[in-house]
Amino acid sequence: MKIIPVIDLKDGVVVHAKLGQRDHYQAIHTPLCASADVHDVIAAFLSIYPFDTFYIADLNAITGQGSHQALIANVLAKHPKRQFWLDCGYQREYPYPAHALPVLGSESYNDDNVCELKSLDTRFVLSLDFSGNTALGAKSVFTNPAYWPDTLIIMTLHRVGSHLGPDLDKLSAYSQAYPDRQFVAAGGVRNTADLHALRALGIHQALLASALHAKAISTEDIRALSMP
């Protein structure tokens, strides 16, 4: 099981994502570090485990209210040996170094622009975004693998920071229907029991934030889960 820590950026700081209600996200208060500065939060995550991949969501860019382009570039420069998945909303150009992958969210695509996904190479991660059971974005992107790269996130926004557990039904349905793709769980993971449940479904990657900040998953847990 590969755990990918999540960092949500809003108005220059790391925020606590909860239930997908982005307008209400506040600067994070975490026992892992004393500030909501992105560099401090990354250092805090690395004090738990030497994660090789991080996910950064630029909420300002996603909602069309500016961006953290310079800050993210600084993070990438500081960590050249780690991979970063970058969700910066709707994008046509991807000026990222080799250790960064764009995350393209279905919520940024509609029937008019979804065909752009077919013109891309597969060097991106696609996030299939859901609010409850409602698919966010062009409906075809959820069912047509012609739009898909090798790795897809199943993002259940209403479960983010909710302690409801991951959406096992949705993840199971996708992994069984499309066994040639790698699916990543996002939203609701609470503890190691949830991670074991995901692995039993054939899901071997998960995005986490709240469970790490709450210290619900320890260094020893992560080491054990990372073993084959």
N, C-alpha and C positions, 0 to 999 in steps of 0.2 A: 504494500500500500504506500503510495507516494502522497505525502501531505504538502500542500502548497499554501503557504500563509497569504492571507488577503490584506491589502492595504487600500482603504478607501480615502481618497483625497478630496477635500472640499474647502475652498477658500484658504488654501495654503497649509492646512493641517490634516492630520489623520483623524477621521471621524468614526463614530460607532454606528455601523449600519444596522438598521432594525426594521424588519417588516417591509422593506422596499419603499418606505416613506421618506424619500430623499430630502424633502423640504425641512424635515424635522431632525435630521442628523446633526449631532453635536460633537465637538472635539472629544476624543476618546480619553477616558480616565481608566488607567489600567495599572494593576499591581506590578506589571513587568517593567515599567519605566516611569519617570517623573514628568514626562512631557508628551505632547501630541506631535512633536516634530518627526517627520518621516524617517530621518536618519537614526533618531533614537529608537523608534519603533522597530526598524529593521535590525538594529543592533540587539534589541531585546529579544526578538525572535531568534536571532543567531546564537544568543546565549542559552537558548533551550536546546537547539539542534542545528547542525550545519546544513540547513536547507539549501538545495541547489537551484530552486525555482521559487519565484514570488509572482503574485498576481497584483497588479496595481490598477485600480479603477479611478479615472479622472472624472469625478462626478460633475465638475463644472463643464468639461468638454461634452460629456454625455447629454447634459441638459441645455447646452448652447449658451452657457454663461461664463465664457472665457475658457482658460485652460491652465494646466500646470506644466506646459511644455518644457520650460527652462528647468524647473525643479526635477522633473523626471529625467531630463538629460543629465543633470548632476548626479542623480542616483545611479544611472547606468554607467557613468564614468567612474564612479566610486566602487562599483562592483562588477568589473569586467568578466569575472569568471563564473558569475551566476546568471541564470536565465531569468528573464522577466517577461511575463505575459501582460500586455498593456491594452486595457479597454479604455479607449479615448473617444467613444461615440462613433458617429458616421465619419468615415475617412475614405478619401480617394487616393491619397499618397501616404506612403509608409516609410518615412525617413529615419528608420531605426537601424542601429548597428546589428551585427550578426547575432548577438546574445539576447535580442529582444524579438518577441513575436507579437503581432497585433491580434487582439481579440475583437472580433466583429460580432456585435450583438444583434439578434434578430429584431429587437425593438427599433433599431435604426433603419430597417429596410421595409419598404412597402411594395405594392405591385408595380410601381413605376421604376424603382431602382434595383429590385432584387436580382435582375439579370446580371448586374455588375459582379456578383459573386462568381459567376461562371467564367468571367474573364480573368480572375485572379489565379495565380499558382496556388499550390496547396500549403504554402508556408504561412499559415495563419490558423487561429483557433476560432471556431464558430460557437457562439453562445446562443442556445435556444432558450429564450426568456419566457417565463411563465409567471402570471399572477394568479394564484390558485390554479385552476384548470384552464384558464384563459391564455391562449398563445398570443404573445405580443410580437406584432410584426406581420410581414407577408405570410399568409397561411402556407403557401407552397414551400417555403424554406424549412418547414417542420416535417415535411413528408417526402421531399424530393432529394435524394442523395446526390443528384447532379450538382447541387449547390454546396456540397459538404467537403471539407478537408478531412484528414484522417482523425483529428481529435475534435470532439464536441463537448461543450459544457451543457449540462442540464441545470439551468439556473431557475430555481423556484424562489422568486423574490419575496413572497409573503412569509417564507420560512427563515429568511436571513435574520440572524440574531434573535430568533423566536424561541429556541429550546424545544421546538416541536419535533425534532428529528428530521432526517432527510426524507425526500419523497421517494420511498422505495418502489412504489407501484410504477411511477413514471420511469424511473431509472431501469427497472426490470423490463418494462415493455420495450424501451428503446434498445437495450443491450441484447434482448432476445430477437428482436426484429432485424437488427443490423449488426450481426456479430463481427463484421469486418471493420467496424469502427471502434475507436477508443472513447469511452464516455467518462466524463468527469462530474462528480457530484458537487453541487454548490447550493448551500442553504440548509440550515437546520441541524448540522452535525453537532452532537452534544458531547460525546465521549467515545471511549474505545469500543464500547458495545455497538454503537452506530457504525463505526469503521469496519468492525468484523462483519456486520450485517451487509455492508456494501460489498466487501470482498467476496462474501458468499454468493452475491449476485453476478460476480465477474466484473465489478467496478473496482479499479485499482488506483484511482486518483481522486483526491477530494480537496476542495478549497475550504480553508478554515480561517476563522478569525476569533469569534467569541469564545470558542472552547479553549483556544490557546491563551487568550487574555485571562480567562477564568481559572487557568491552571488545571483544567479538567483532564488534560492529556499531558502526561509527563515525558521527560526525555527518555526514560526507560520504555514507556509505551511506544513512542515513535520508533525507537531502535528495534523493538520486537516486531512492530508492524511492517517495518521496512525489509525484514528478512523474507526470503521466498517461502 
